[in-house]
Every structure is written in structure tokens, then in C-alpha cells.
Amino acid sequence: MLDKDLAELYSVPTKRLKEQVRRNLDRFPYDFMFQLTREEAVSSRSQIATLKRGQNIKYLPYAFTEQGVAMLSSVLSSKQAIHVNIQIMRIFTKLREIIGANKELKDKLNELETRVTKHDKEIQLIFDAIHKLIEPQVNRSTRRIGFQVG
């Protein structure tokens, strides 16, 4: 999640959220939080919306992982921050459950596809054998049988 979205959820200005993060940088290693590049920041903005005065990108935004969002609750200790953090953790847990269920479904579909493919090959072999039995027997020998006169 981006810093501006989290600041809105926690009902604090983005500037204050970033300030608290900078004061506690040792709590936010790279796998908890990272700063977007200028290209990433520009591409994440809406291409259609017109910017209001003062809404250009002065500072690159931070992106927080699930662990980073959890760590924010210890940095931002307001009641609103704690309440929002609980809700976000519930959402992350639900997403993890959904992803796990989709993985199980994907694995079952792959197994079924493998079985069907194997059966398709076996069925094709049966059809090939039936076609060979149905085709008229062609005598490939052009030599006549019996006594031949010179």
C-alpha cells in the first residue's frame, strides 16, 4: 500500500506518516517498506485526472508490504491507527486464504488436465487401431501368385 493511502486510512497527513517512518527507519527494512522510483510514481498516477495546484510529485512515495503496515501500528499509536491496522490485518489474512484456495483449485485443474491428456492419447490409439481394422486390406505385392509363363 502507498503512504498516501495509509495516511488517509489512519486519518493523518501523509507528511506526518512519512515523518514518523523516517524517525523509526530501523523498524522498516526493505522487505517492509521501499521508496518508489520516479518512473513508478509517475505511472501509478491517474493518466486522466487533472492535477490540482500543488499536487505534483515533490517527494517519492513509500510503498508498504503487509509487515510494513503492521509495523506502522507501533509507530502511529493513535486509536484510529490501531483500529485501521486491525482491519487491514484481517483483509490481508482473508486475501491469503483466497490465494491459498485458488492455488488448490489450480493444482486440481492441472491434475485433471494431465489425466484428460493421457486419456486423449489412449483414445487416439484406439481410434487408430480401429481405422486400421476398417481400412480395406490392400495387397502391396504386384507379383502374381502361381506358375508364370516366360
N, C-alpha and C positions, 0 to 999 in steps of 0.2 A: 504494500500500500504506500502511496506517496505521502509525504509530510503534510501537504496542504489538506488532504482528505482526512488524515488522522487529527489534525488540528481542528478541523470543523467538527469531527465526531466528539472530540474532547472539550469543545467549546473554549478553545484558547487560540490566540493569534498564532499563525504559522511562525512568526518571528520568535515568540516565546518558546514554542516547542523546540525549534532549532537551537535556541539559546540553551535550554536545559540539556539537550543532547550534546552540544559542544562542551558543556561543563562536566559531562559524565561520559566522555568518549571511550574510556576504558571499559564501559559496560556494553558497548556496541561494536563488537568485532565485525569483520567484513561479511560473515555469514548471517549477521543480524540486521545490518544496515549498510547501504552503499550510496554513493552520490552518482546521479545520472550524468552522462556526458552531455555536452551542448546539443549534439545531434539527437540523442534520445529525448532530451527535454523538449526540443522543438517538435519532434514527431509525435510526442504524446499530447500536444495541444490540439485543440479542435481546428480543423482547416477551414471551417465555415464561419465560425463566430468572429465578430469584430471585437478587437481588444478595446477595453475602456482605457481611459487615460491612467498611466502608471501601472498597467498590467503586463508590461513586457518582462522578459526573463532577466532579472538582475543577478539572482543567485540560483545556482543549480539545485534542483530539489533532491531530497533524500528519498530513497525507497527502503521500506522496512519489510523484513521477512516475518514469518509467524513468531519467531523467537524475539525479534526486534520489537514487535508490537507488545509482546508480553513484558519485555524489559521496560518499555515506556511507562507501564503502570507503576514501576518503582521510582521513576524519575518524575512523573506527573502524579502527584498524590492527592489530587482533588477528588471529591466524591463522584463527580461526573466522569473523571478519567477512570476511576475504578469500575464504575457501572458499565461504561462503554467497553472497557477491556474484558470484562466478564462476557459480554455479548459477543465480542469479536472472537474470543476463545471458543465459545460454543459454535460459532459459524465455522471456524477452522476445523473443529472436530467433526462437524457434520460433513464438510467437504471431503475430509479424509475418508469418512465412511462411504461416501458416494463414489469416490475414486476407487476404493477397495472393491466395492460391489461391481463397478464397471470392469475392473481387471479380471475378476472371477468370470463374468459374463464373456469377456473377450477370450479367456482361456478355454471356456467351454465351446465357444463358436469355432475356435481354431481346431479343437479336438474333433468336433463334428465334421468340419470341412475336410480334415485328414481322412476320417473314416469314409466319407462320401466319395472322395477322390479315389481311395483304394477300391471301393465297390464299383465305381465307374470303370476303372481299368479291368476289373474282373468281368463285369458285364460286357465290355467291349470284346474281351477274349472269347466269351461265349457266343456273341453275335458273329465274330469272325469264323468260329468253328462251324456254326450253323450255315453261314454263307458258303463255306467250302463243301458242306454236305449237299446243299441245294444246287450248286452250280453243276451243269452237265459235265460228265466226265469226258474230257477231250483226250483222244488218243494222240499223243505227241509223236508217235513213231510214224514215219511216212513209208516205211518199208512194209511191203505186203507179206502176209504170212503164207507159208506153203511153198510148193515147188515152183521155181521160176524158170521160164524158158528163155534162153540166152539171147 
